[in-house]
Structure formats: structure tokens, C-alpha cells
Amino acid sequence: MEYIETALKGVYVIEPSVFNDARGYFFEAWKKKEFETHVGHVEFIQDNESKSSYGVLRGLHYQKGDMAQAKLVRVIKGRVLDVAVDIRRSSVTFGQHIMVELSDENKRQLFIPRGFAHGFLVLSEEAIFTYKVDNVYAPQAEAGIRWDDPQLDINWPIDLSMVQTSDKDLHQPLLQNAEVFE
């Protein structure tokens, strides 16, 4: 696997070595020792999965305080545009984001450490999205930022009238009003 640190310190794109033959393919999706050599120690405790259709936008989510989560995300069916936003106020890249296409074809993964908001937009007819987390879901700690916050200037690559999102995500605060990491 190749670990590529992005412009946002601590966020990595992970490119697997995929072995294809007439039967299909094989790749190692995660190896603890290799991950720790490149990224550092993260104790993943749970795997989650979601299924969404074209235009579904989930995010931008995070958990606050002691319940913050690091995530290792990938797509096992379909194609999404995955976004991580730096919400560490003390960071030189505060408010900046990266966008990475994850798909069943490219088999890329994205590691998002604590201190980032995360979201994704489904670009295929359907997508199955899976991720490891290092902390449990805690409703009292959940938070988010508006996916269409003008300050973030995220260029979502579909007609915004096609975006399907939750009522909760429509009412998230703008970054300037959000409770973020110091």
C-alpha cells in the first residue's frame, strides 16, 4: 500500500496494491503494523457501513471532545466524492478541505484523524460506504457544519438541486458558528 499525506496534515489517501487475474482481484485493505508505520497508532474499535443512492450527501459530521472519532473510509460499491474539512482552530489549514474520489474501481481509502469534519456525496447510482472508527457514536457529542457553507467553498460536482440530505444536515451551523476543536 502507498500512504500519501494530503495538504491537510494527518489526512492520508491510501492506495492499495491490487492483484488482478482471470478470477477477479485481491488486495489487503488494512494491515495494523503497516498503518501504524505510516500514520501512527489508531485503535479502531468498530466498523460501520451505509448504502446511499445518487445525489445523497452525508455530512459534514464530527464528534466533539473526548468522543471525537478518527475514520478510515472506503467504498465497496459505487463511487463517492469524499471530503474532509480541517476544524482545528489552531491549525494553519483551519477551514480548508480536501476532496478525494473513492470507488469500488480505484479501491482508495481515506484516513481522517480527529479534528476534522467529514462528508461524502454519492456520484454513482448507488454506493456502499464502509469505515472504521476509533470511538463509539455518542449522540450528545455529535456536531456538524453546513455542507454548502460558502466559507468552505466546496465545489460539489453535481447540480445542487439533485442533492439529497437529511433535515439535520440542512440545519447544521456554518463553520464560523460551529463548535470546533482548539
Protein Blocks (a to p, Z undefined) as FASTA:
>chain_A
ZZdddfbehiacddddddddfklpcddfbdfklmmmmnopcddfbdcdddddehiacdjd
ddehjlbccdddddfedjdddddddfbfkbmkgoiacdddddfklopacdddehiacddd
dfbfbdcdddddfbdcdfklgccddfklmklopacfbdfklpccdfklmmcccfklpccd
ZZ
